[in-house]
């Protein structure tokens, strides 16, 4: 039977990238470093935003990363370092509850030592 539990130690992060190649590279980097357990890549989103005083629009790729609060700072450092944008999006949301088995898997996935890439 499904068992949802409350949590304060898991987060979901949104990051946009200019293209699929960049998104995949970022995903591989953070997964190999065990900074995220899972990265979903959603191609072809339309973004509208203010940049340097002008209204801009363009097509981007959205990454949804799942990690723990303990790994969040390291994740942010890596994304900012490897991202081609001057000011990349990095927005974290607390996960208030989730399936116990999924959250346990998430936790184990970011704690394991890398054995192969």
N, C-alpha and C positions, 0 to 999 in steps of 0.2 A: 504494500500500500504506500502511495506517495507520502512523503513526510517533509513538509516545508518547515524550516527553522529560521529564527531571527538571527541576524549577524551584524556585527559592526566592524568586521575585519576584512571585508571584501569590497572591491570597487570595480566600476566599469569606466573606461576612459574613451573619449572621442578624440580622434586625430584626423584631420583631413590631409590629403596629399595631392600633388598636381596630376598624377597619372598612376596607372596600374603598376608599372614597373617600379616606381618609387614606393608605392604602398606595399608591394610584395617584399621589397628589400627591407623596409622598416619592420615588417611582420617577422621575417626570418631572423633579423638581428635581435629583436626583443625576445623571441621564442628561444633562440640558441642561448641567450644570456639568462634564461629562466626568469625574466622580468614580467612575463605574462604567461598564462596557461593556455590562452586561446585568443586568436585575432580573427575577427570577421571582416571581410573586405567587401564593401558595397560600391561597385563601380558606377560612374556616370551620374553623380548627383549634381544638381544645379545650385550654385552658391551665389548669393547677392550680399554685398558687404561694403562698408566704408573702408577705404585704404588711402592714407596720405591725403585726406581731405576730398577725395573723389568717390563717387558711388561706382562700384565695380560689379561685374558679374562674370562667372566662368563655370566651367565644368571641373569637378574634382572627384576624388575617390575618398570614401569615408571608411576609416578603420574603427572598429569597436574592439577594445582590448579588455580582457578580464584578468584581474590580478588581486593582490592583497594589499592592505594598507602598508605593511612592512616593505613591500617591493615598489611602492608608488614613486618614491623619490628617485630611486635608481632608474625606473622606467622613464620618468620625465627627463632626467639628465641625458639618457641615451637618445630619446626621440629628438630633443632639442639639438643635440650634437650632430645627429645623422640626417636631420631634415633639411631639405634645400630652401625652405622658406625662411625669410628673415625673422618672422614672428609666427611660428606654427601654432595651430590650435592644439591645446592640450587641456581638456576639461574632464575632471573626474567626478563621478557620481557615486555616492555610497549605495551599496546594495543592502536593502533593509531586511530582505528575506530571500530564501531560495531553497531548492531541493537539497537536502542534506548530502546525498551521494555526490551531487554535482559540486557543491561547495567543498566537500572533502577532497574530491579529485583536483579541483582548482588549487587548493592549498598544497597538496602533495606535488603538483606539477611545477610550482615555482620554487620548491625547496630541494628538489632532486639535483644531484650533481650531473653535469653534462658528461655523458659517456660516448656519444657520437653525434655528429651533426648532419 
